[in-house]
Amino acid sequence: MSRRLKLRDLHMLEAVSAAGSMARAAEQLAISQPTISKAIADLERDLGVALFDRSSRGAELTPSGYILLRRGRAMLDELQQGLQEIENLSDPTVGEVRVGAVDAWSAYISIVVERTSRRYPKIIYKVVFGDSDTLFTALRNRTVDVVISRAVLARSQPDLDTEVLFHDRVTVVTSAAHPLARRRNIALRDLLDERWVIGPPDSFLYQLMLEAFQAKGLPMPKAMVTTLSIQLRLDLLQSGYFVTVDTSAMMDHPGRKGRIKALPVDLGDIAGPMAAVTLKGRQPSGALKLVLNEARAIGRSISVGK
């Protein structure tokens, strides 16, 4: 079987799985549908199991197909990693690093990328944003190399490794021009009637904010604007009329210093540490090691600053 299975077969398997039909996969691969149908049929005959359930709606992986695809991705990833290691023998500062993060951490990611790119200009980056569950799935599928996430969200998952980068705090943030920015003493109760820009109820920061207000016996403030977009929140803050909650690491971005201000409101250290999450047993590339080194250094400066 190991002599019959080809990399081409695995590429076709993934293409059909992603496209949802033989016809669409054939179109994407620029080959004929009979060619891809025969290749999948031959693979199923050699394995003695069905890899796809076929219907008028298309083709869907069977449990056997999921297993082969998952293992095949790991094999292709290991091969790619090996090729990168060979390339790194001549120049360890060359390579691609794929980073996943929640949008709220765009400021931290931009600092890491900016500083690393100055030291190692041959490294290229692919950065994707999403919720933690989606990003952890991408990590398992080996479409990202590392996820920047709250450590608590990954520690319960046995196939993931977590390395704490820094301890951060959730804080109330507004524009430096907001009237509250001039006050030295503010209680949570003082913020109930402010113009809030916050994430939806199922977002991580919303839940932390809810816990903080409930701990003080207060109701959750009503959101004037609900959004996951960090850019929209920043744009609204600049008007001088809105407040939001975010991590204090958001304040460290050079482009935001002096424009936004953390209010003197004690929400406590309720968020937990931030971590670099990687797939257990997967060896990092030379380029990823360099990026993680910079992430650690920046994380240390954030923790010291707190």
DOZA-560613 format. One line per field, with one value per residue (C-alpha): residue number from 1; residue in three letters; x, y, z. Coordinates in steps of 0.001 Angstrom, whole numbers, plus 500000, padded with zeros to 6 digits. Each point is the difference from the previous one (the first is absolute). Example, Ala and Ser with C-alpha at 12.3 -4.5 7.8 and 13.67 -1.06 7.14 Angstrom:
2
nr <- 1|2
rest <- ALA|SER
X <- 512300|501370
Y <- 495500|503440
Z <- 507800|499340
END
This chain:
306
nr <- 1|2|3|4|5|6|7|8|9|10|11|12|13|14|15|16|17|18|19|20|21|22|23|24|25|26|27|28|29|30|31|32|33|34|35|36|37|38|39|40|41|42|43|44|45|46|47|48|49|50|51|52|53|54|55|56|57|58|59|60|61|62|63|64|65|66|67|68|69|70|71|72|73|74|75|76|77|78|79|80|81|82|83|84|85|86|87|88|89|90|91|92|93|94|95|96|97|98|99|100|101|102|103|104|105|106|107|108|109|110|111|112|113|114|115|116|117|118|119|120|121|122|123|124|125|126|127|128|129|130|131|132|133|134|135|136|137|138|139|140|141|142|143|144|145|146|147|148|149|150|151|152|153|154|155|156|157|158|159|160|161|162|163|164|165|166|167|168|169|170|171|172|173|174|175|176|177|178|179|180|181|182|183|184|185|186|187|188|189|190|191|192|193|194|195|196|197|198|199|200|201|202|203|204|205|206|207|208|209|210|211|212|213|214|215|216|217|218|219|220|221|222|223|224|225|226|227|228|229|230|231|232|233|234|235|236|237|238|239|240|241|242|243|244|245|246|247|248|249|250|251|252|253|254|255|256|257|258|259|260|261|262|263|264|265|266|267|268|269|270|271|272|273|274|275|276|277|278|279|280|281|282|283|284|285|286|287|288|289|290|291|292|293|294|295|296|297|298|299|300|301|302|303|304|305|306
rest <- MET|SER|ARG|ARG|LEU|LYS|LEU|ARG|ASP|LEU|HIS|MET|LEU|GLU|ALA|VAL|SER|ALA|ALA|GLY|SER|MET|ALA|ARG|ALA|ALA|GLU|GLN|LEU|ALA|ILE|SER|GLN|PRO|THR|ILE|SER|LYS|ALA|ILE|ALA|ASP|LEU|GLU|ARG|ASP|LEU|GLY|VAL|ALA|LEU|PHE|ASP|ARG|SER|SER|ARG|GLY|ALA|GLU|LEU|THR|PRO|SER|GLY|TYR|ILE|LEU|LEU|ARG|ARG|GLY|ARG|ALA|MET|LEU|ASP|GLU|LEU|GLN|GLN|GLY|LEU|GLN|GLU|ILE|GLU|ASN|LEU|SER|ASP|PRO|THR|VAL|GLY|GLU|VAL|ARG|VAL|GLY|ALA|VAL|ASP|ALA|TRP|SER|ALA|TYR|ILE|SER|ILE|VAL|VAL|GLU|ARG|THR|SER|ARG|ARG|TYR|PRO|LYS|ILE|ILE|TYR|LYS|VAL|VAL|PHE|GLY|ASP|SER|ASP|THR|LEU|PHE|THR|ALA|LEU|ARG|ASN|ARG|THR|VAL|ASP|VAL|VAL|ILE|SER|ARG|ALA|VAL|LEU|ALA|ARG|SER|GLN|PRO|ASP|LEU|ASP|THR|GLU|VAL|LEU|PHE|HIS|ASP|ARG|VAL|THR|VAL|VAL|THR|SER|ALA|ALA|HIS|PRO|LEU|ALA|ARG|ARG|ARG|ASN|ILE|ALA|LEU|ARG|ASP|LEU|LEU|ASP|GLU|ARG|TRP|VAL|ILE|GLY|PRO|PRO|ASP|SER|PHE|LEU|TYR|GLN|LEU|MET|LEU|GLU|ALA|PHE|GLN|ALA|LYS|GLY|LEU|PRO|MET|PRO|LYS|ALA|MET|VAL|THR|THR|LEU|SER|ILE|GLN|LEU|ARG|LEU|ASP|LEU|LEU|GLN|SER|GLY|TYR|PHE|VAL|THR|VAL|ASP|THR|SER|ALA|MET|MET|ASP|HIS|PRO|GLY|ARG|LYS|GLY|ARG|ILE|LYS|ALA|LEU|PRO|VAL|ASP|LEU|GLY|ASP|ILE|ALA|GLY|PRO|MET|ALA|ALA|VAL|THR|LEU|LYS|GLY|ARG|GLN|PRO|SER|GLY|ALA|LEU|LYS|LEU|VAL|LEU|ASN|GLU|ALA|ARG|ALA|ILE|GLY|ARG|SER|ILE|SER|VAL|GLY|LYS
X <- 500000|502834|501364|496596|498999|501277|500151|497760|497306|500091|499773|496937|498438|500378|498753|496801|499423|500397|497972|497218|499796|502176|498988|500964|503252|500894|499343|502210|502817|499660|499501|497059|497309|500510|503670|499290|497092|502216|502810|497641|498382|503424|500984|496794|500569|503565|498882|496879|497819|497873|501592|497016|496234|498802|496587|498315|501135|503673|502585|500504|502813|499257|501614|502742|500462|500376|502704|501977|499674|501117|502995|500764|500106|502456|502176|499988|500717|502980|501334|499649|501679|502861|500475|500066|502602|502200|499635|500794|503344|501251|497989|497986|498384|497983|496499|496282|498225|496207|498475|496438|498540|496803|499451|500371|503676|500815|502038|502252|500367|500926|502769|501396|499955|501436|502934|500759|499867|502588|502435|499153|498677|499890|497218|496505|496777|496439|497738|496406|497444|497068|498506|502093|498139|500444|503677|500667|498390|502305|502941|498993|499525|503501|498832|501464|503218|499147|496936|500191|497244|499012|501840|496857|498257|502711|501215|497045|500800|502534|501345|501063|503056|499747|502852|499092|501263|498790|497393|497616|497024|496618|499378|497419|501271|498950|501377|502457|497458|497137|498946|500615|503662|500658|498591|502246|497368|497316|497778|498212|496700|501078|500185|496503|498569|502971|499914|501407|501543|500357|500051|496998|498897|501874|503345|502771|500353|496225|499907|502899|498306|496746|501807|501664|496710|498162|502757|499184|496257|499441|498045|501787|500073|497953|502089|499430|502112|500633|502900|503000|501941|502922|500404|496403|500415|503154|498330|497059|502279|501693|496744|500437|496521|500411|501596|500873|501860|503168|503334|502631|502424|497878|501490|503564|499609|502044|497223|497540|502085|498638|496789|498248|500140|499337|497652|500859|497381|500932|498608|502520|502239|497044|501217|502957|503325|500506|501764|501529|498053|501590|499183|501554|502830|500353|503509|500110|501821|503040|497932|497309|502639|501263|496490|499220|503232|498867|496502|501533|502136|497021|497907|502583|499933|496186|500019|502684|498001|497005
Y <- 500000|502429|499487|500627|503110|503144|503639|500721|497786|502001|503286|498712|498740|503431|501768|497940|500420|503783|500387|497628|498313|498244|502463|503135|498406|499038|503566|501427|497552|500599|496301|498022|498654|496389|500274|501050|497556|497115|501026|500051|496709|498346|501260|498637|496629|499785|500904|497855|502777|502853|503422|502051|499736|501029|501515|502434|502790|499067|497998|499951|498291|496754|499316|498092|502964|502368|497793|499786|503739|500884|497690|501060|503648|499101|498134|502862|502463|497950|499859|503781|500472|497794|502071|503161|498461|499197|503601|501243|498191|502663|502904|499513|503449|498962|498563|500564|500367|499612|501655|499753|502424|501566|503421|501715|499022|501701|502657|497417|498013|503145|500816|496459|500011|503520|499330|496544|501229|502673|497387|497226|501562|496663|498551|500341|499902|498840|501272|498832|501154|498058|498592|497627|496822|500737|500815|496826|497992|501754|499102|496338|500141|501531|503070|502225|499449|501806|501554|502931|499354|500063|497117|498856|499291|497569|498313|497632|498607|497155|500250|503648|501502|503387|502346|503056|503179|502638|500874|502690|501788|500960|503719|502625|502064|503321|502885|502369|502720|498340|501863|496840|499994|502952|498299|498247|497970|498070|497173|497486|501540|503270|498223|498531|502805|500516|499360|496466|498250|496321|496578|497647|498025|496863|501806|499454|503647|500407|497073|501438|503393|498363|498172|503234|501911|497102|499680|503578|499281|502139|499310|499658|503395|500271|500000|502886|498184|496249|498855|497683|502456|501505|502636|501190|500224|502087|502258|500607|500657|502769|501949|500549|498695|496244|497525|496336|497207|498514|498614|502395|498609|501896|503169|498988|500445|503067|501298|500125|501556|503387|499423|497576|499701|497270|501277|499458|497273|496817|496973|497643|497486|498046|499118|497743|499855|500111|497063|498725|496841|497377|496466|497471|498019|502290|501377|503782|501301|502230|503027|499223|499719|503488|501460|498316|501367|503511|499291|498909|503139|502265|497978|500528|503758|499999|498013|502256|503055|498757
Z <- 500000|500827|496482|498375|501963|498297|501062|497014|501549|503241|498122|498134|503227|501589|496880|499828|503744|499775|496787|501033|496602|497432|497283|501960|501175|496421|498878|502756|499211|496241|499236|498636|502305|498797|500964|503571|500338|498872|502354|503001|498934|499643|503443|501516|498310|501321|503537|499909|501448|498690|500457|498848|500229|496548|499331|497627|502329|499679|501940|503782|501878|501806|503420|498140|497699|502971|501491|496751|499387|503537|499846|496441|501040|502738|497509|497486|502797|501217|496457|499662|503365|498852|496864|502125|502316|497013|498825|503509|499948|497609|501466|503228|499624|496918|500171|500395|503332|500212|503056|501287|502536|501226|498411|503373|499933|496702|501847|501655|496761|498060|502497|499795|496187|499726|502329|498619|496396|500764|501315|497535|496774|498112|502155|498544|502028|499567|502775|500399|502563|501398|503172|502108|499001|496292|500489|502009|497185|497521|502240|499971|496231|499787|498108|502747|501957|503233|501618|502415|502513|503632|501642|501809|496683|498874|503179|500154|496527|500233|496445|500396|501697|501708|500859|502058|498333|502428|502612|498868|501496|498641|500290|499074|497088|498511|497987|501652|499153|501902|503198|502043|498920|502346|503085|502506|501813|498146|501232|497821|501054|498349|496616|499829|497854|497695|496241|499909|496990|500878|498407|499748|503078|498929|499704|502539|501057|500380|502416|502017|500129|501101|502823|501156|500218|501624|502612|501045|500056|496885|496813|496694|498215|496851|496823|497627|497376|499855|497836|499897|497839|501903|497283|500344|503764|499589|497445|502327|502964|498048|499976|503726|500857|500405|502419|499585|501762|498678|501088|501275|497405|497493|501457|499107|496258|498964|497773|502901|502761|500954|498037|502333|503757|502540|502697|503689|500465|501802|498178|501614|498247|498661|496523|500741|498128|496250|498380|496799|499165|497755|498936|502360|498412|496963|499709|499379|496952|500351|498966|502577|502727|499156|500052|503322|501480|499110|501346|503318|500242|499305|502456|502729|499452|500205|503253|501530|498968|501979
END
